[in-house]
Amino acid sequence: MKGHQRSELAVIAMKGCEDFARRVDYYLKDWRRHGTSEEDSFLLEADCPRFGTGEGKGIIRESARAKDIYIICDPFNYGVTYKMYGMSVPMSPDDHYADLKRIIAAIAGKARRITVIMPMLYEGRQHKRTSRESLDCALMLQELVNMGVYNIITFDAHDSRISNAIPLSGFDNVRPTYQMIKALVRAVPDVQIDKDHLAIISPDEGAMARCMYYSSVLGLDIGMFYKRRNYSIVINGRNPIEAHEYLGQDLHGKDVIVIDDMISSGESMLDVCAQLKEKGAERVFCFATFGLFTDGCDKFDQAFKAGTIDRVFCTNLVYRCPELATKEWFVEVNMCKYVAYLIDTLNNDSTISSLLNPVKRIDALMDKHRKELAAQIKMNFEED
């Protein structure tokens, strides 16, 4: 019986994802012992040029026949622009999603299978109805499946139950728990991860599931805030938050980690952090898979200067405004190697269960960190 032969691998980077895809490609080439020249790249050349009216089309410049194709798409990259009637227009999530469909259409069913890696789901926050509303994310998932997409990989979905829209198709919701914790111990080597020195905080009810996972794998206590909203009025499409109310244990002298899926404007996150400082928290670290910072960074600069926050950890899965790299409080969590692991494993038709469940890696990381911290404390003691 002949051994399994994997399909030829190809990675397509949608506009704005080129740098991320190149770094993913670097790992894939290294693991598969390819050369370093452009010809040996796994990246498939594709483009979505625009006409002067703003209309576009998808073009695949290489053969996609029988290939296992992974399309990396960031619908929230507003740093990409195109010309329309002579004006420079930033690409909206709708524009990015339309281009994704164009590339899938250009493949024309010739690929062996297509996997879409969309770290932050297009319209992912519109995951349920509260009145007579559209369900855009569910429609998007169904549309991609109907176009022939075999599997969809996302990170830290706003509500993982959105997968119910495509119950018979592949949908993987990946959480960057291990990478976040690893970034914390590297950026803050003196952090003590135990119940006496650190606590996990959920900024609202919706973030409780991911916070409970962190607290269980790290053995930490958990606290939460709930949002008291004014349901009598609507501002910017939402009921405004009147206050954040805290439920949890005493925080005096403890470091805290506030965990959410995204930082949008950041107002809610900073309000929670300010209340935590008032309740006696020592240092405040913010974990957010997606750092959007829709209102800029000024409020976070002020909060850092005032001592309200100490570090903000966000992944590089979505576009970050360039100025973030200059901020003392910002720590970027690199996810390129992890995405390359996912692609490499799936292309080999192997299970990604161990990649989705990082408990063993987290335990090993904690053991290493505690030994290094103990050694550092002993060294400081001997020097004194």
Secondary structure, DSSP 8 states (H G I E B T S, - for coil): --------EEEEE-TT-HHHHHHHHHHHHHHTT--SSGGG--B--EE--B-TTS-B--EE-S--TT-EEEEE--TT-TT-EEEETTEEEE--HHHHHHHHHHHHHHHTT-SSEEEEE-SS-TTTT--S-SSS---HHHHHHHHHHHTTEEEEEEES-S-GGGGGGSTTSEEEEE--HHHHHHHHHHH-TT---STTTEEEEESSGGGHHHHHHHHHHHT-EEEEEEEEE-TT--BTTB--EEEEEEES---TT-EEEEEEEEESS-HHHHHHHHHHHHTT-S-EEEEEEEE--TT-SHHHHHHHHTTS-SEEEEESSS---GGGGG-TTEEEE--HHHHHHHHHHHHTT---HHHH--HHHHHHHHHHHHHHHHHHHHHHHHH-
